[in-house]
């Protein structure tokens, strides 16, 4: 992660979902692997 930044899993989940819905395959894999639905 970026130095001096905080991790915001809710924001991560939001943007991964958007990317996944738009067909970005890596985002779909990340969504499932990181279980990001838990942070919505």
C-alpha distance matrix in Angstrom:
0.0 3.8 6.4 8.8 7.4 8.4 7.8 10.9 12.2 15.3 13.9 12.0 15.4 17.2 15.7 15.7 19.3 20.2 19.1 20.8 23.9 24.0 24.2 20.8 21.2 17.6 16.8 19.9 18.8 15.4 17.4 19.7 17.6 15.2 18.3 16.8 20.4 20.2 18.1 20.4
3.8 0.0 3.7 6.3 5.6 8.2 9.0 11.9 14.1 16.7 14.8 13.6 17.3 18.5 16.8 17.5 21.1 21.5 20.4 22.7 25.5 25.3 25.9 22.5 23.4 20.0 19.1 22.4 21.7 18.4 20.2 22.9 21.1 18.6 21.4 19.5 22.9 22.8 20.2 22.3
6.4 3.7 0.0 3.8 5.6 8.6 10.6 13.8 16.4 19.1 17.4 16.7 20.3 21.6 20.2 21.0 24.5 25.0 24.1 26.3 29.1 29.0 29.6 26.3 27.1 23.6 22.7 26.0 25.1 21.7 23.5 26.0 23.9 21.3 24.1 22.3 25.7 25.2 22.5 24.8
8.8 6.3 3.8 0.0 3.8 6.8 9.9 12.9 16.0 18.3 16.8 16.9 20.5 21.4 20.5 21.9 25.0 25.5 25.2 27.5 30.0 30.1 31.1 28.0 29.0 25.7 24.3 27.5 27.0 23.3 24.6 27.2 25.5 22.4 24.8 22.8 25.8 24.9 22.0 24.1
7.4 5.6 5.6 3.8 0.0 3.8 6.7 9.2 12.5 14.6 13.0 13.2 16.8 17.7 16.9 18.4 21.4 21.9 21.8 24.1 26.5 26.8 27.9 25.0 26.2 23.0 21.3 24.4 24.1 20.5 21.4 24.2 22.8 19.6 21.8 19.4 22.3 21.6 18.5 20.5
8.4 8.2 8.6 6.8 3.8 0.0 3.8 6.3 9.6 11.8 11.1 11.5 14.6 15.9 15.9 17.2 19.9 20.9 21.2 23.1 25.4 26.2 27.4 24.7 25.6 22.6 20.5 23.1 22.9 19.1 19.6 22.2 20.9 17.5 19.2 16.9 19.5 18.4 15.4 17.5
7.8 9.0 10.6 9.9 6.7 3.8 0.0 3.8 6.2 9.0 8.7 8.4 11.4 13.2 13.3 14.1 16.8 18.2 18.5 20.0 22.4 23.5 24.5 21.9 22.6 19.5 17.3 19.7 19.4 15.6 15.9 18.5 17.2 13.7 15.4 13.2 16.0 15.0 12.1 14.6
10.9 11.9 13.8 12.9 9.2 6.3 3.8 0.0 3.8 5.5 5.5 6.3 8.8 10.1 11.0 12.3 14.4 15.8 16.7 18.2 20.2 21.6 22.9 20.7 21.8 19.2 16.4 18.5 18.9 15.2 14.7 17.4 17.0 13.4 14.3 11.4 13.6 12.8 9.4 11.3
12.2 14.1 16.4 16.0 12.5 9.6 6.2 3.8 0.0 3.8 5.4 4.7 6.0 8.5 9.9 10.2 11.9 14.1 15.1 15.8 17.9 19.8 20.8 18.8 19.4 17.0 14.1 15.6 15.9 12.3 11.4 13.9 13.7 10.0 10.5 7.6 10.0 9.2 6.2 8.6
15.3 16.7 19.1 18.3 14.6 11.8 9.0 5.5 3.8 0.0 3.8 5.4 5.1 6.2 8.9 10.0 10.7 12.5 14.4 15.2 16.6 18.7 20.3 18.9 19.9 18.2 14.7 16.0 17.1 13.9 12.1 14.9 15.6 12.2 11.7 8.2 9.2 8.9 5.1 5.9
13.9 14.8 17.4 16.8 13.0 11.1 8.7 5.5 5.4 3.8 0.0 3.8 5.4 5.0 6.3 8.5 9.9 10.7 12.3 14.0 15.4 16.8 18.7 17.1 18.7 16.9 13.5 15.6 17.0 13.8 12.5 15.9 16.5 13.5 13.7 10.0 11.5 12.1 8.6 8.6
12.0 13.6 16.7 16.9 13.2 11.5 8.4 6.3 4.7 5.4 3.8 0.0 3.8 5.4 5.4 6.0 8.5 10.0 10.6 11.9 14.1 15.5 16.7 14.6 15.7 13.5 10.4 12.6 13.5 10.2 9.4 12.8 13.1 10.3 11.1 7.8 10.2 11.2 8.5 9.4
15.4 17.3 20.3 20.5 16.8 14.6 11.4 8.8 6.0 5.1 5.4 3.8 0.0 3.8 5.6 5.2 6.0 8.6 9.9 10.2 12.0 14.2 15.4 14.0 14.9 13.4 9.8 10.9 12.4 9.5 7.4 10.7 11.9 9.3 9.0 5.2 6.7 8.4 6.2 6.4
17.2 18.5 21.6 21.4 17.7 15.9 13.2 10.1 8.5 6.2 5.0 5.4 3.8 0.0 3.8 5.6 5.3 6.4 8.8 10.0 10.8 12.7 14.7 13.9 15.6 14.7 11.0 12.3 14.6 12.2 10.1 13.5 15.2 13.0 12.4 8.7 9.1 11.2 8.6 7.1
15.7 16.8 20.2 20.5 16.9 15.9 13.3 11.0 9.9 8.9 6.3 5.4 5.6 3.8 0.0 3.8 5.3 5.0 6.1 8.4 9.8 10.6 12.6 11.1 13.3 12.3 8.8 11.1 13.3 11.1 9.9 13.7 15.1 13.3 13.7 10.3 11.6 13.9 11.6 10.7
15.7 17.5 21.0 21.9 18.4 17.2 14.1 12.3 10.2 10.0 8.5 6.0 5.2 5.6 3.8 0.0 3.8 5.4 5.1 5.9 8.5 9.8 10.7 8.9 10.3 9.1 5.4 7.4 9.6 7.5 6.4 10.1 11.6 10.4 10.9 8.1 9.8 12.6 11.2 10.9
19.3 21.1 24.5 25.0 21.4 19.9 16.8 14.4 11.9 10.7 9.9 8.5 6.0 5.3 5.3 3.8 0.0 3.8 5.5 5.0 6.0 8.6 10.0 9.6 11.1 11.1 7.3 7.7 10.7 9.6 7.1 10.3 12.9 11.9 11.2 8.5 8.6 12.0 11.0 9.6
20.2 21.5 25.0 25.5 21.9 20.9 18.2 15.8 14.1 12.5 10.7 10.0 8.6 6.4 5.0 5.4 3.8 0.0 3.8 5.4 5.2 6.3 9.0 8.9 11.6 12.0 8.6 9.8 13.1 12.2 10.4 13.8 16.1 15.3 15.0 12.1 12.3 15.5 14.1 12.2
19.1 20.4 24.1 25.2 21.8 21.2 18.5 16.7 15.1 14.4 12.3 10.6 9.9 8.8 6.1 5.1 5.5 3.8 0.0 3.8 5.5 5.1 6.6 5.4 8.4 8.7 5.9 7.8 10.9 10.4 9.8 13.0 14.9 14.7 15.1 12.8 13.7 17.0 15.9 14.7
20.8 22.7 26.3 27.5 24.1 23.1 20.0 18.2 15.8 15.2 14.0 11.9 10.2 10.0 8.4 5.9 5.0 5.4 3.8 0.0 3.8 5.3 5.3 5.1 6.6 7.8 5.1 4.9 8.6 9.0 7.8 10.4 12.9 13.3 13.2 11.6 12.1 15.7 15.4 14.3
23.9 25.5 29.1 30.0 26.5 25.4 22.4 20.2 17.9 16.6 15.4 14.1 12.0 10.8 9.8 8.5 6.0 5.2 5.5 3.8 0.0 3.8 5.5 7.4 9.4 11.4 8.9 8.2 12.0 12.7 10.8 13.1 16.1 16.4 15.7 13.8 13.4 17.1 16.8 14.8
24.0 25.3 29.0 30.1 26.8 26.2 23.5 21.6 19.8 18.7 16.8 15.5 14.2 12.7 10.6 9.8 8.6 6.3 5.1 5.3 3.8 0.0 3.8 5.9 9.0 11.2 9.4 9.8 13.3 14.0 13.1 15.6 18.1 18.5 18.5 16.5 16.6 20.3 19.6 17.9
24.2 25.9 29.6 31.1 27.9 27.4 24.5 22.9 20.8 20.3 18.7 16.7 15.4 14.7 12.6 10.7 10.0 9.0 6.6 5.3 5.5 3.8 0.0 3.8 5.9 8.9 8.3 8.0 11.1 12.7 12.4 14.2 16.6 17.7 17.9 16.7 17.1 20.8 20.7 19.4
20.8 22.5 26.3 28.0 25.0 24.7 21.9 20.7 18.8 18.9 17.1 14.6 14.0 13.9 11.1 8.9 9.6 8.9 5.4 5.1 7.4 5.9 3.8 0.0 3.8 5.7 5.5 6.7 9.1 10.3 10.9 13.1 14.6 15.6 16.6 15.4 16.6 20.0 19.6 19.0
21.2 23.4 27.1 29.0 26.2 25.6 22.6 21.8 19.4 19.9 18.7 15.7 14.9 15.6 13.3 10.3 11.1 11.6 8.4 6.6 9.4 9.0 5.9 3.8 0.0 3.8 5.4 5.1 6.4 8.7 9.9 11.1 12.4 14.2 15.3 14.9 16.4 19.6 19.9 19.7
17.6 20.0 23.6 25.7 23.0 22.6 19.5 19.2 17.0 18.2 16.9 13.5 13.4 14.7 12.3 9.1 11.1 12.0 8.7 7.8 11.4 11.2 8.9 5.7 3.8 0.0 3.8 5.4 5.1 6.1 8.5 10.1 10.3 11.8 13.7 13.3 15.6 18.4 18.4 18.8
16.8 19.1 22.7 24.3 21.3 20.5 17.3 16.4 14.1 14.7 13.5 10.4 9.8 11.0 8.8 5.4 7.3 8.6 5.9 5.1 8.9 9.4 8.3 5.5 5.4 3.8 0.0 3.8 5.4 5.0 5.9 8.6 9.7 10.2 11.6 10.4 12.4 15.4 15.1 15.2
19.9 22.4 26.0 27.5 24.4 23.1 19.7 18.5 15.6 16.0 15.6 12.6 10.9 12.3 11.1 7.4 7.7 9.8 7.8 4.9 8.2 9.8 8.0 6.7 5.1 5.4 3.8 0.0 3.8 5.5 5.1 6.4 8.6 10.1 10.5 10.2 11.4 14.6 15.2 15.2
18.8 21.7 25.1 27.0 24.1 22.9 19.4 18.9 15.9 17.1 17.0 13.5 12.4 14.6 13.3 9.6 10.7 13.1 10.9 8.6 12.0 13.3 11.1 9.1 6.4 5.1 5.4 3.8 0.0 3.8 5.4 5.4 6.0 8.4 9.7 10.5 12.4 15.0 16.0 16.8
15.4 18.4 21.7 23.3 20.5 19.1 15.6 15.2 12.3 13.9 13.8 10.2 9.5 12.2 11.1 7.5 9.6 12.2 10.4 9.0 12.7 14.0 12.7 10.3 8.7 6.1 5.0 5.5 3.8 0.0 3.8 5.4 5.0 5.6 7.8 7.9 10.7 12.9 13.2 14.5
17.4 20.2 23.5 24.6 21.4 19.6 15.9 14.7 11.4 12.1 12.5 9.4 7.4 10.1 9.9 6.4 7.1 10.4 9.8 7.8 10.8 13.1 12.4 10.9 9.9 8.5 5.9 5.1 5.4 3.8 0.0 3.8 5.8 5.7 5.8 5.2 7.2 10.0 10.6 11.3
19.7 22.9 26.0 27.2 24.2 22.2 18.5 17.4 13.9 14.9 15.9 12.8 10.7 13.5 13.7 10.1 10.3 13.8 13.0 10.4 13.1 15.6 14.2 13.1 11.1 10.1 8.6 6.4 5.4 5.4 3.8 0.0 3.8 5.6 5.0 6.9 8.2 10.5 12.3 13.3
17.6 21.1 23.9 25.5 22.8 20.9 17.2 17.0 13.7 15.6 16.5 13.1 11.9 15.2 15.1 11.6 12.9 16.1 14.9 12.9 16.1 18.1 16.6 14.6 12.4 10.3 9.7 8.6 6.0 5.0 5.8 3.8 0.0 3.8 5.5 8.0 10.4 11.7 13.3 15.2
15.2 18.6 21.3 22.4 19.6 17.5 13.7 13.4 10.0 12.2 13.5 10.3 9.3 13.0 13.3 10.4 11.9 15.3 14.7 13.3 16.4 18.5 17.7 15.6 14.2 11.8 10.2 10.1 8.4 5.6 5.7 5.6 3.8 0.0 3.8 5.4 8.6 9.1 10.1 12.6
18.3 21.4 24.1 24.8 21.8 19.2 15.4 14.3 10.5 11.7 13.7 11.1 9.0 12.4 13.7 10.9 11.2 15.0 15.1 13.2 15.7 18.5 17.9 16.6 15.3 13.7 11.6 10.5 9.7 7.8 5.8 5.0 5.5 3.8 0.0 3.8 5.6 6.2 8.3 10.3
16.8 19.5 22.3 22.8 19.4 16.9 13.2 11.4 7.6 8.2 10.0 7.8 5.2 8.7 10.3 8.1 8.5 12.1 12.8 11.6 13.8 16.5 16.7 15.4 14.9 13.3 10.4 10.2 10.5 7.9 5.2 6.9 8.0 5.4 3.8 0.0 3.8 5.2 5.6 7.3
20.4 22.9 25.7 25.8 22.3 19.5 16.0 13.6 10.0 9.2 11.5 10.2 6.7 9.1 11.6 9.8 8.6 12.3 13.7 12.1 13.4 16.6 17.1 16.6 16.4 15.6 12.4 11.4 12.4 10.7 7.2 8.2 10.4 8.6 5.6 3.8 0.0 3.8 5.4 5.5
20.2 22.8 25.2 24.9 21.6 18.4 15.0 12.8 9.2 8.9 12.1 11.2 8.4 11.2 13.9 12.6 12.0 15.5 17.0 15.7 17.1 20.3 20.8 20.0 19.6 18.4 15.4 14.6 15.0 12.9 10.0 10.5 11.7 9.1 6.2 5.2 3.8 0.0 3.8 5.8
18.1 20.2 22.5 22.0 18.5 15.4 12.1 9.4 6.2 5.1 8.6 8.5 6.2 8.6 11.6 11.2 11.0 14.1 15.9 15.4 16.8 19.6 20.7 19.6 19.9 18.4 15.1 15.2 16.0 13.2 10.6 12.3 13.3 10.1 8.3 5.6 5.4 3.8 0.0 3.8
20.4 22.3 24.8 24.1 20.5 17.5 14.6 11.3 8.6 5.9 8.6 9.4 6.4 7.1 10.7 10.9 9.6 12.2 14.7 14.3 14.8 17.9 19.4 19.0 19.7 18.8 15.2 15.2 16.8 14.5 11.3 13.3 15.2 12.6 10.3 7.3 5.5 5.8 3.8 0.0
